[in-house]
Amino acid sequence: MTATLRLSEVCRRFHPSGGIGPISLTVPAGELWVIVGPSGCGKSTLLRLIAGLEQPTSGQIYIGDRCVNDLSGRDRDVAMVFQNYALYPHMSVAENLGFGLKMRGADATTRQQRVQQVATMLGIDSLLQRKPRQLSGGQQQRVALGRALARSPQIFLLDEPLSNLDAQLREDTRAELKQLHQRLGITTLYVTHDQVEAMTLGDQLVVLDRGQIQQIGTAASLYEQPANTMVARFLGSPPMNLLSARWHDQTLWVKDQQLPCPALYKPLLQPNQALVVGLRPEHLQPQPFEHKEGLGAIATLVEPLGREAIVRCQLLESELELLWLAPRGWIPQLGDRLRFTVADPHLYLFDATTGRSLNRTTP
């Protein structure tokens, strides 16, 4: 039976200037939410608080209608898969899968039936007599998942479970994890620093930075309406271009070049206001260099990707770099002079001091 997970003003302080929180969020029963952010932002600490491996300095953690702050980890009905899998090396796969059930007093017949069921579901039923050292990384990962699933927990916590796999296996396993969640419907909180993992897996994404939630939303909403420069830069590959700019004489200036300013921003701007302009590489529209509007730049590096290329450019008369995702028919040569415009919906403005979006529709 799955349950809602709710955190209310949860904090964990390590010293006066370090820690996470306050964090409040509610993961509805049966949904898969992904906590994403750079290394050291507090993602794993948050999972450990929910699992009962660490205690919050303040705030409450609820599983269903029950506050679990005073419950030990084993009494919270939560299963966690660690980055290093934490399998018992002296036990067989079958013994690893059934260990949690054994600790909870399940009889041998119940354990055997549940182990076989989970092993079949994960495609590891032929490996039950092997030891972890005889398994590949991908197989060990499945055993770690199976050991957690065998307990039928209310909450499933995954701490970067794919980080030790190679690129192709990681992609395949990610798809399998999503299908598994769709089939089982266990409330799941998944931690990763990989934005592709986050955007493809999560019903909702929680972007965390320096111990604080920056934004919560679907992959599409965060990509299209980032709340601040951190979210804007973190989600998207190649990352969003963030360029220093200024609003002066009803004109948007990037160094000595002008960009048309979308109408929705104009009422929000103050004379001589310092800004950050956000431009996604895939939204840059190449124009003849002689075109009067847009940003002029010189191609300094071309990184072919097959059907497209990442082109690194330097803005004219500036040290600012601009990334452009160029389609096959538009890939330039080094040293080519380029001009770029951006359609109104794809130009973002952020406050230069706070980093917050000026877009009125951004939460």
C-alpha positions in Angstrom: 0.0 0.0 0.0 1.5 3.3 -1.1 1.2 6.6 0.8 1.6 10.4 0.5 4.9 11.8 1.6 4.9 15.3 3.1 7.7 17.4 4.5 6.8 20.5 6.5 9.5 23.1 7.1 12.2 20.4 7.5 15.7 21.7 8.3 18.9 19.9 9.0 21.7 22.1 10.4 25.3 20.9 10.5 26.8 24.2 11.7 25.4 27.8 11.8 26.0 28.4 8.1 25.5 24.9 6.7 22.7 22.4 6.1 19.4 22.2 4.3 16.0 23.7 4.6 13.5 24.8 5.5 12.0 22.4 2.9 8.3 21.8 2.4 6.8 19.6 -0.3 4.1 17.0 -0.7 4.5 13.9 -3.0 1.1 12.5 -3.8 0.6 8.8 -3.3 1.8 6.8 -6.3 3.8 9.5 -8.0 7.5 9.6 -8.8 9.3 12.9 -8.0 12.9 13.6 -8.7 15.2 15.8 -6.6 17.8 17.2 -8.9 20.6 19.6 -8.3 24.4 19.9 -8.3 26.7 17.9 -6.1 26.7 19.0 -2.5 23.3 20.7 -2.7 21.7 18.5 0.0 19.8 15.9 -2.1 21.2 12.8 -0.3 20.8 14.4 3.1 17.1 15.0 2.3 16.6 11.3 1.5 18.5 10.2 4.6 16.1 12.4 6.7 13.1 10.7 5.2 14.6 7.3 5.6 15.3 7.9 9.3 19.1 7.7 8.9 19.4 11.2 10.1 17.2 13.4 12.3 15.9 16.8 11.3 16.9 19.8 13.4 13.3 21.1 13.0 10.2 20.4 11.0 8.0 17.3 10.5 8.1 14.4 8.1 4.8 12.6 7.4 4.2 9.3 5.7 0.5 9.2 5.1 -1.2 10.9 8.1 1.5 9.8 10.5 4.4 12.0 11.7 7.5 9.7 11.6 10.1 12.0 13.2 10.3 9.8 16.3 10.2 6.5 14.5 13.3 4.5 13.7 14.1 3.9 10.0 13.0 0.2 10.2 9.5 1.3 11.5 8.8 3.9 8.8 7.9 1.4 6.0 10.5 3.0 3.7 12.9 1.3 1.4 16.1 3.0 0.1 18.5 2.0 -2.6 21.9 3.5 -2.2 24.4 4.7 -4.9 26.8 1.8 -4.0 24.0 -0.8 -3.8 25.2 -2.0 -0.3 24.7 -5.7 -1.1 25.9 -8.2 1.4 28.9 -9.9 -0.3 28.7 -13.2 1.7 25.0 -13.7 0.8 23.5 -15.1 -2.4 21.2 -13.0 -4.6 18.2 -14.8 -3.1 19.5 -14.2 0.5 20.0 -10.5 -0.3 16.6 -10.2 -1.8 14.9 -11.8 1.2 17.0 -10.1 3.9 14.6 -7.3 4.7 11.7 -9.7 5.0 13.7 -12.0 7.3 14.5 -9.0 9.6 10.8 -8.3 9.8 10.0 -11.9 10.8 8.5 -13.2 7.6 8.5 -17.0 7.5 10.6 -19.0 5.0 7.8 -19.8 2.6 6.6 -16.2 2.4 10.2 -15.0 1.8 10.8 -17.6 -0.9 7.6 -16.7 -2.7 8.3 -13.0 -2.6 11.9 -13.4 -3.6 10.9 -15.4 -6.6 8.2 -12.9 -7.6 10.5 -9.9 -7.4 13.4 -11.8 -9.2 11.1 -12.7 -12.1 9.8 -9.2 -12.3 13.3 -7.8 -12.6 14.7 -10.6 -14.8 17.2 -11.9 -12.3 15.6 -15.2 -11.4 18.5 -17.1 -13.1 21.0 -15.4 -10.8 19.5 -16.3 -7.4 22.4 -18.6 -6.3 25.2 -16.2 -7.3 27.1 -13.9 -5.0 27.3 -10.2 -5.7 30.9 -10.5 -6.8 29.8 -12.7 -9.7 27.4 -10.1 -11.0 27.8 -7.2 -13.4 27.1 -3.6 -12.3 23.7 -3.7 -13.9 22.8 -7.0 -12.3 23.9 -5.7 -8.8 21.7 -2.7 -9.4 18.7 -4.9 -10.1 19.4 -6.9 -6.9 19.5 -3.7 -4.8 16.2 -2.6 -6.4 14.7 -6.1 -5.8 15.7 -6.1 -2.1 13.9 -2.9 -1.6 10.8 -3.9 -3.6 10.5 -7.3 -1.8 9.4 -5.4 1.3 6.5 -3.8 -0.5 7.3 -0.4 1.1 4.9 2.6 1.2 7.8 4.9 0.1 10.6 4.1 -2.2 13.8 6.2 -2.0 16.5 6.0 -4.7 19.8 7.8 -4.2 21.5 8.1 -7.6 21.1 4.3 -8.3 22.3 4.5 -11.9 25.5 6.5 -11.4 27.8 3.5 -11.5 26.5 2.2 -14.8 27.9 2.9 -18.3 26.0 5.2 -20.5 24.0 2.7 -22.6 23.1 0.5 -19.6 22.1 3.6 -17.7 19.7 4.7 -20.5 18.2 1.2 -20.7 17.8 0.9 -16.9 16.2 4.3 -16.7 13.5 3.2 -19.1 13.0 0.0 -17.1 12.7 2.0 -13.9 10.0 4.2 -15.3 8.1 1.2 -16.6 8.5 -0.5 -13.2 7.1 2.5 -11.4 4.1 2.7 -13.8 3.4 -0.9 -13.0 3.8 -0.8 -9.2 2.7 2.7 -8.4 4.9 3.1 -5.3 5.4 6.7 -4.1 9.0 7.3 -5.1 11.5 10.0 -4.4 14.5 9.7 -6.7 17.8 11.7 -6.3 20.1 12.5 -9.2 22.4 15.2 -10.5 21.7 14.1 -14.0 19.2 16.5 -15.7 18.3 14.0 -18.4 17.5 11.4 -15.8 15.4 13.9 -13.9 13.5 15.2 -16.9 12.7 11.8 -18.3 11.7 10.0 -15.1 9.9 12.5 -12.9 6.2 13.3 -12.6 7.5 16.5 -10.9 11.0 17.8 -10.5 12.3 19.5 -7.3 15.4 21.6 -8.1 17.6 21.9 -5.1 20.6 24.2 -4.7 22.5 25.1 -1.5 20.0 23.3 0.6 17.0 25.3 -0.7 14.2 24.4 -3.2 14.6 26.6 -6.2 11.5 25.5 -8.1 9.1 22.6 -8.3 7.2 21.6 -11.5 7.1 19.4 -14.5 10.1 19.0 -16.8 8.3 21.1 -19.4 7.3 23.9 -17.0 10.8 24.2 -15.5 12.4 24.2 -18.9 10.0 26.8 -20.4 9.6 29.0 -17.3 12.6 28.8 -15.1 12.2 30.7 -11.8 15.8 31.9 -11.7 19.2 31.7 -13.4 20.2 28.6 -11.5 17.2 26.6 -12.8 17.6 28.1 -16.3 21.3 27.1 -16.5 20.9 23.7 -14.8 18.1 22.3 -17.0 18.9 22.1 -20.7 21.8 20.7 -22.8 23.7 22.6 -24.0 22.9 24.9 -21.1 21.1 28.3 -21.5 23.3 31.3 -22.5 23.3 33.8 -19.7 24.5 37.2 -20.8 25.0 40.4 -18.8 22.7 43.2 -20.1 21.2 46.5 -19.3 17.9 48.3 -20.0 18.7 51.8 -21.3 16.8 54.3 -23.4 14.0 51.8 -23.9 16.5 49.4 -25.4 18.0 46.1 -24.3 21.8 46.3 -24.5 24.2 43.3 -24.4 27.5 45.1 -24.2 27.3 47.4 -27.3 24.7 45.3 -29.2 20.9 45.6 -29.1 18.3 42.9 -28.7 14.5 43.5 -29.2 12.8 43.3 -25.8 9.6 41.3 -25.6 6.6 43.5 -24.8 5.7 41.6 -21.6 8.9 42.6 -19.9 8.9 46.4 -20.7 6.4 47.4 -17.9 8.6 45.6 -15.4 11.9 47.3 -16.2 13.5 50.3 -14.6 15.8 52.8 -16.3 19.4 51.6 -16.5 18.5 48.3 -14.8 21.1 45.6 -14.8 19.8 42.3 -16.2 20.8 38.9 -17.3 19.5 37.8 -20.7 18.8 34.1 -21.1 19.0 32.5 -24.6 18.8 28.8 -25.2 21.2 27.5 -27.8 18.5 25.7 -29.8 16.4 28.9 -30.0 19.0 31.1 -31.6 18.0 31.9 -35.2 20.9 32.6 -37.6 20.6 35.6 -39.9 22.8 37.0 -42.6 25.6 38.9 -40.8 24.4 42.1 -42.5 21.0 41.8 -40.8 20.5 44.9 -38.7 19.0 43.3 -35.6 20.4 40.6 -33.3 23.8 39.7 -31.8 26.9 39.5 -33.9 29.4 36.8 -33.1 32.4 34.9 -34.4 32.5 31.1 -34.5 35.4 29.9 -32.3 34.8 26.1 -32.0 32.5 23.6 -33.7 31.6 20.3 -31.9 29.8 18.0 -34.3 27.1 15.8 -32.9 25.9 14.1 -36.2 22.6 15.7 -37.1 23.6 19.0 -35.4 26.6 20.7 -33.8 27.4 22.8 -30.8 29.0 26.0 -32.0 30.9 28.1 -29.5 30.9 31.8 -30.5 32.4 35.0 -29.1 30.3 38.1 -29.2 31.8 40.9 -31.3 33.8 43.4 -29.2 33.3 41.3 -26.1 34.6 38.4 -24.0 31.1 36.9 -23.7 30.6 33.4 -25.1 27.5 32.2 -26.9 26.5 28.6 -27.5 24.4 27.8 -30.6 22.9 24.4 -31.4 23.3 24.5 -35.2 21.3 22.2 -37.4 23.2 20.2 -40.1 22.5 22.6 -42.9 23.7 25.7 -40.9 27.0 24.5 -39.4 29.6 27.2 -39.9 33.4 27.2 -40.3 35.8 28.6 -37.7 36.0 32.3 -37.9 32.7 32.8 -39.7 30.9 36.0 -38.6 27.3 35.2 -37.5 24.2 37.1 -36.5 21.5 35.7 -34.2 18.0 36.8 -33.4 15.6 35.1 -30.9 11.8 35.0 -31.1 10.0 36.7 -28.3 8.8 33.7 -26.3 12.3 32.3 -26.1 14.1 35.4 -24.7 14.3 35.4 -20.9 15.2 38.2 -18.5 16.5 37.8 -15.0 17.3 40.3 -12.3 21.1 40.7 -12.2 21.2 40.9 -8.4 18.8 38.2 -7.3 18.9 36.0 -10.4 15.1 35.8 -10.3 13.0 35.6 -13.5 11.2 38.8 -14.5 8.6 36.8 -16.4 5.3 37.5 -14.8 4.0 34.0 -15.5 6.9 32.2 -13.7 5.9 30.9 -10.3 
